[in-house]
Amino acid sequence: MESATATATASSTTFMPNVYSLGYQVGRFVHTVWKDASSSTSTSRFPTLGEIWNFSRSFPALYKTWWIDLYTNDPVHVIVETTLLISIVYILVSRSKDWRELEKEKLTESEEQDLLLEWKNHARQPLAPSTPANADDEMNDVVVHAMHGRTMEITTSEITEKRTVLNFATFDFLGMSAALSSNTHNPVKQAAQEALDKYGCGSCGPRGFYGTVDVHLHLEKAFADFTGTADSILYSDGASTCSSTVAAFCKRGDLIVADRGIYEPLLTGVSLSRAHVKWFRHNDMQDLRRVLEQVRETDQQLKRPQNAQRRFLVVEGLYKNTGTIVPLDELVALKHEFSYRLILDESFSFGVLGKTGRGVTEHFGKKLMHDAEIVTIGLENSIGSVGGVTVGTEEVVDHQRLSGSGYCFSASSPPFSAAAAMQALEQMKKDPDLLQRLHDNRTYMYEKLKAFCTKLEDLLFVTSDERSPIIMLQVADIPETEYLDEVIFLREVVRESLSRGCALVATGRHIPSRADPPPGIRMVVTAAHTFEDIDKVLTVLNKSVDVIMNRFHEESKE
């Protein structure tokens, strides 16, 4: 303390006397001039120009003496002050130079008017674009007016009148969102109508404030009971379910090891978490082992204990973008071996896989909350409603009620959609034939696809799993397709199929992002379809491929 005081005193004694000296000289001159002016008979009390000139001539010498004394006593102060002064002068000079150049380049009034007129006529953008922002967006001009299970009513820019087409484009695996072809009465829609009459449209508030209705709690309990977990939490949107869940548990400093094939909502959750992310090749368990072993080696090099960092595996049960199924047996074995937690999205596998439709965990005989700690389920596919749930332990669920952004800040799910989800879940339990019909249609589709691909001389081939109702067809790498633009070709095939009465989806973009599926044709078979529908869609697809291939060959000759 004494040394610090001494240093401060020494510094003040070296710097302040110089300041006082300069100030004293200036003050002395002013006092002398003022005194002389007061004692004189002159009416002026201000110094004359001669006196000011004499002082100005003597001031540089006085300032020089002060500066030399200051440098001798405190050189560090002088160096810092000089550097700052030079920097300020440089900034002022450089900016003034820019200003001068700008003044030289200033537009004339006529040029300004021309630019304003050009902007008004050409540069202003409409509030709603009349054409798609991305030229690769598929089927942008299709408008769906009504859904009737296996069919839907549409219009397009080419088909202005409503037209009914076979629906192989949506993920309504069990036909819950519309009446099945064999039954005009739909209990799911009836439950939604009754809830709408009772509760109204919605509370328009987050669950944590005034948005919770008893039907929300009933649905959460129903899913917890159905999946055999301790609790569940309901989100009002299927996409925000998995993105909010991942971001609620994974934070900065944590580690996420994720499959490269995950779809956009999961990818959004991984990005929002700000955790450190490592990727492994899609469904490649050998590559996953390689990544996990690299992390273990890094731990050993840094002498970091394994439990010093929270670590998660993030995968889908049934991948939306590829129609493939996660090899859960191998994945869970690696999870336990390397001590990771598993975040599993069952949005597309729930109601599809497993003896009773409980998803990929049931299909592989795995136990929730042990083999998969956090499981998300979308209600917008097999359940035919809106929203999603996350099931798990009480700690997993309670944590999200305060940390799940989609739960805390979004308006709660409308009571009628929750009631519809409860009824759909009840239908799954009551009517096992629904799942059996889906399996039969899926099996029939893959059997027919083998003959279909042979007939096309392997122009298209199946890349999805035969256990998946999401069927992906991709262009084969053969001489006939060597110079084919796959994205345009597939989009034209789908458009031609639509004109022939079958709605399919073309995937892929010319400049894909990580969340985009590869170029292909996606068909979704559901429990509402019939064998005749499957025969028709493959016949239409075959004709459409022939028409488009011939068109491409003719254009290439020209």
N, C-alpha and C positions, 0 to 999 in steps of 0.2 A: 504493500500500500504506500509506504514511504517512497519507494523507488518510482512508482507511478506518479506520485505528486511531484517529485523532483523533476521528472522528465517533463511533465506539463509545465512546470515553472520555468524550466530552461527554455522550452519552446516559446513560451510567452515572452521571456526576456530577450530572445533573439529576434522575434518577429514584431512585437508591439512597439519597441523604441523606434524602429524605422518608420512605422506608420505615424507615430506621434511626431517624428522629426519633419516628415513631409507635411503633415497637417499644420504643424507649428509655423513653418515657413510661409505657407499659403495664408494662414490666419494673420501672421505678422504683416504681410504685404497689404492685405485688405484693411487692417487696422490703421496702418500708416497712411494709406491713401485716404481713408475716411476721416482721420484726424486732421490731415492737412486741408482737406476740403472743408471741414467744419470751421477751422480757425481762420481760413482765408475770407476776404471780403467778397469773394465771388458768390453769386447766388446759387451756383451749381453745387450740389452735394454728391455728384457722381465723378468718378475718375475720368481724367481726360484720355483721349485716344493715345497720346504719347505715353502716358503712364501705363496704360494697358499694353502697349507695344513693348515697352521696356520689360515689363513683368513676363510677357510671353517669351521674350528672348532669353530671359534668365531661367525660365521654368524647365526647359529640356536639360540644362546642366544640373539643376536641382534634382530633377527626376532621375537623371543618370546616377548621381551620387547616391540617391536613396536606393536605386536598384542594385548597385554594386554592393552596398552595405548589406542589403537583404540577402543577396546571393552568397556573400561571405559567411553570414551568420546562419542562414537556413536554405541551403541549395536545393533540398528536396522540394520544398514549397515552391521555389521558383520554377523548377522543371515541370511540376504538375500544372502550375498555373499557365506557363507558357504553352504547354501542349494543348490545354483546353482552349486557350485564346486562338492558337493557330487553327484548331479544329472548327471553332465557331466561324472564323473568317473564311475558311475553305467552304463551309456549308453555305454561307451567305453568298459567296462569289459564284459557286456552282449553280445555286438556285437562280440567282439573278441572270446567269447565262441562259438557263432554260427558259426563263420568262422572256428574255429578249428574242430567243428563237421562236417561242410561241407567238409573240407579237408579230414577228415577220410572217409567220404562217397563218395568221388570222384570216378567216374567210371573209369575203366581201358579202354585202347584204344580199346580192342576187344569188350567190352560191348557197347561202343559208336557206333562202326561199326554195331553191331547187331541191336541196336535200330534204327539207320538210315535206315538200310535195311528193317526192319519191317515197318517203316513209309512209305517208298517209295512203298512197295508192298501192304500195307493194309490201311494205315491211310489217304492217300490223297483223298480228295473228288473231284468228277468231277465238272466242271463249271456249268453244267446243269444236275440236278439229273435225272437218268433214271426212277426212281420210285417216286411216290408221297411222300412228306415229312410227311404227315399225313395220316395214314392208314384209317382214318374215312372220308376222302374226297370222295364225291360221284361221281361216273361215271367219273373218271379221264381220262379214256382212250377213251372217246367219242370225235371225231373230227367232227365239223359241217362244211360242205363244201359249202352249199348253203341254203338259206331260200326262201320258196315259200308260204308265208302266213300260211296256215293251215298245210303245210308239210315242211320237211327239209331233205336234203341229208346228211348222216352221214357215218362214218366208225368207227370201234372200233378194239381192239386187236383181237377180235373173228370174226368180220365181216370186212374183208380187202377190199372188193369191195363196192363201193358206194351204199347206199341203202336209199330209200325214206320211211320215217316214219311220222306218224301223230305227229304234234307238240303241245303238251299240257304242255310245259316246260317253255316257254318264256312269258314275260309280254306285248306282243304286243296286247293290249286289243281290239283295233279298226282295227287291220290289216294294219296299216299305213306303216310299214317298208317293206312290200312286196306286190305284186299284190294280190288282193282278188281273191278267187276261181272263182267268177262269172265275173271277169273283168280282162283281161290281161293287160290293160293299167293302169299304176299307176302314177297319177299326182304328187305324192310326189317325186318319183324317177326322174320324168322328170324335176321337179323344181331344184332338186339337180344337175342333169346333166347340165342344163343351167347355173346355178351359177358356176359350176366348169369350164365350158368353158369361162365364163366371168371374174371371179376373180382369177382362179387358185386354188391351194390347200389350201393356207392359208398365213397369214402374219408372222407367227412364232414369234410373239411378244405379250406382255401383252396389254390389252386394254388401259391402261393409257399411253402407249408410242406410238407405231406405229401400234398397233394391231386392232384398231377400223375401221370397214368397214361400209358403209352406211346400209348394210343389217342387221347388228347387231342392229343399232338404230331403224330400221323399225320393227324388231321383238320385241324389248322392248316396243315400242309404241303399237304394235298389242296386246300383252298380257295385257298391262295396260288397253287398251280399252275393251278387252274381259272380263276381271275380274272386270271392273268398279273401278279401283284404280287410284291413281294419277300418279304412275310411276312404272317401273320395271327395274331390272338389270339382265343382261345375264351372266351366268357362262359357261365355256367351258366343265364342267364335272358335271354330275348329282349328284354324291356322294359329291363332294366338295361344291356344292350349299348349302346344309343344314348344313354341318359341318362348312363351313366358315361363314355362316350367324349367327349361334348360337355363335361362338367364337367372332364375330365382336361386338355383343351387350352385351354378358355376360362376365364379367371380375372378377378378384379376388376381393372378398368381396361381390359379388352379390349372390343371392340365386336362384337356379334352382330346381323346383319340377317336376320330370320327371316320365313318365310311364315306368315300368320295361320291357315292351314289345317292346320298340323302337328298330329299326334296326341299323346296324353298323355305317352308316354315321352320323346319329343323335347322337349316343353314342360317336363317335369321336369328334363331335363338343362340346358336354357337357364336355368331358375330356380336350379338348384344352382350354376351357374357364377358367379353374382353379377356377371356382366359387364353392361355397359351394352347394352340391347336396343332395337332399332328394328324395327318391323313393317311389312310391305308387304302390300297386298291379295292375296288368294289367286290365284296364277298370273298376276298382272298385272305384266308386265315393264315397262310404262310407269311404274307406281307404284314399282317397284323402282329404276328409273333416277332417279326424282325423289328418293327417299330417299338414294341414293348421291351424287347431286349436292349435296344439302343438307350431307352430311358433308364433301364436298370444299370447299364454300364456307366451312364452319366452320374447316377446316384453314387456309384462306387468311387468314381473319380473325385467327386466333390465331397465324399464322405457324408452324404446327406441321407438321413434315415428315410425309410420308405413311407412312413406316415407323416412326413413333414409337409406333404402337399396333397390336397384333395384331387383325386383322379377319377375320370369318368370315361366310359365307352358310350358312344352315341350311334345308334343304328335304328333302322326300321324293321318291322316284322315282315311285311310285304312291301317292297319298294314300288312307289307309284311310278317312277320314271322308267323302270326297267321290267317290272312284272316278275322280278326274282324274289326268292325267299331267303332270309338270313339263315346260314347254317348255325342254328342256335346251340347245338350240342358242342361244337368246337369253340364257339365264342364264349360260352359260359365256362368251359374248362379253362380257357386262357384268362378269363376274368378272375376266377378263383386263384389260379396259379400266380398271377401278378398283383392280386389284391386291388382290383378296380371296382368301382360302382357302375352299374349298367342303367342307362336311360334308354328305354325301348319304346318306340312309337308304334302302336298297334292300330292306327287309324284305318289302314286298309286290310289288315289281317283279321280284325275283330269281325265276327259274323261270317267269316270265310273259312278259316282254318280251325282245326280242332274238332273233336267229336260233337261238341255242343256249341261250337262257334265262339269259344272263348279266346281264340287267337293262336298265335304262334307258340306261346308258352304251353298251352294245352296240347298243341300238335306235337311238340317235342317232349312233353311230360315234365316241364320245369315248374318250379315253385315260385310264385310271386313273393316279393319282399325278401327272398333269399337269393335266387338266381337272377332276378331283375328287381332292383330296389325301387325304381321309378318308372311307371308305365303310363303313357298317355294314349287316349282313345278318342278319335273323332266321331261325332254323332251324325256326320253329314254323308256317310256312305251306307253301310249296312243298316244303320238305325233310321235313316231317312228323315233326319231332323236337322237342327242347326245347333252348333256348339261343340263342346268336347269336355272330357273329364280326365283327371289324373288320379290314379288309384295308388295306394301305398299305405304305409304306417301312419299313425296319428301325427307323428313328428313331420313326416313328409307333407301331409295335407295342411296341418296348422301353419307350417312355415310359409306356405304359399298364400295363405290368407292375409299375410302382411307383406310378402315379398313378390308375389306374382303380379306383374304390372297389368296383365290382361284381366286379372280378377279385381285388383284394387281400383283401377282407373277407367274401366269400361262399364257401360250400362249392363245390367244383368240380363240374362237370357229371358225372352218373353215367356210368360207362364205357359202359353199354348204350345211352344216348341218343346218345353220340358215335359209337358203332358204327353206330347206325341212320342218323345223318346222313351218315356216310361211304358207306353202301350206297345211300342215296337220291341222293347226288351221283353215284355210279357209275351208277345207273339213268338219271339225266338224260343222261349221256354215251352210254350204250349204246342207249337207246331214244328216239330223236328223235320217234317217233310220239306219245309222251306230250304233248309240247308242241303237236304238230299237232292232236291231239284236243281239247286245250284251246282252241286257236284256232278250230277248226271249231264247237265248242259255243258259244263266245262269239259268233261271227258269226251263227249260227242264232238265238241268243237275241235279238240286237239286231234282226234282220230281223222276228222275230215280235212284238217289242215295238212296232214301228211300227204294225202292224195292231191290236195290243192297245190302245194309247193312243187310236187313232182310234175304236175300238169303245166306249171309255169316254167318248167325247166330250171328250177332252183333260182329264179330271178329274185324272189323274196324268200326269206327263211325266218323261222321262229326263234326268237332269242329269250322269250320269257320261260318261266318254270311251268311245267305241266300241271302243277298243283295250284296255279294262280289263275283266277278269272280275268286278270289283266293280261291281255295277249298282245305282244309286241312283234311286229314284222319289220325286218330291215332289209335293205337292198344288198344282195350278194355281191361279192367282189369277183366278178367274172368279166370276160372281154366285152360282152354286150353292154355293160354298165360302166366301162372304164372312163368314158367322157361324159357321163350322165351327172347333171346337177341334182343330187339326191333330194334336197329340200324342195326345189320347184317340182320335181317329178312326183314326189309323194303328195304334195299339196294338190296337184292337178288330179291325181288318182282319187283322192278323197272328195274333191269337188265333183268329179264325174260320178262317183258312187252316190253322192247326195242327190244328184239329178236323176239317178235311177232308183231312188227310194230307200237308201241306207245311209244313216249318219255314222261316220267314223271320225277319227281325229288324226291329223298329221302332226307329228312332233319334230322338233329340231329347228335350229336357226343357222343362218350363214355365219354369224358371229356369236357362238353360244357363250353363256355364262356358266358358272359352276353348277347352278341349280337347274339348268336346262337339260331335258332328256336328249339322247342322241336322235338323229333323224330316223324316223320310222312311222309306221301306221299302228295306231293303238285301237284295239277293239276290246270292249268290256262285255262279257257274257254274264247274264243275271238269271235269277230264278224265274223271272217273268217271261223269259224267252221260251220258244218252242223249238223242236228240232227243225220244223219247216222254216222258222226264222233264220236259223243257222245256215241251212242249205241255201236260202236266198241270199244272205249277205256274202257268202263265199262265191256264189255264182256271179253276183253283181261285181264283186271285187275282181274276179277273174276277167270279166268283160272290160272293166274300167282300166285295168293294167294293159290289156291288149290295145285298147283305143289310144291311150296316152303314149305307149311305146311306139306305136305306128306313127303317131303325130310327131314325136321327137325324131324318129328316123327320117321322116319326110323333110322336117325342118333342117336337119343336118345335111341332107343332100343339096338343099337349096343354098 
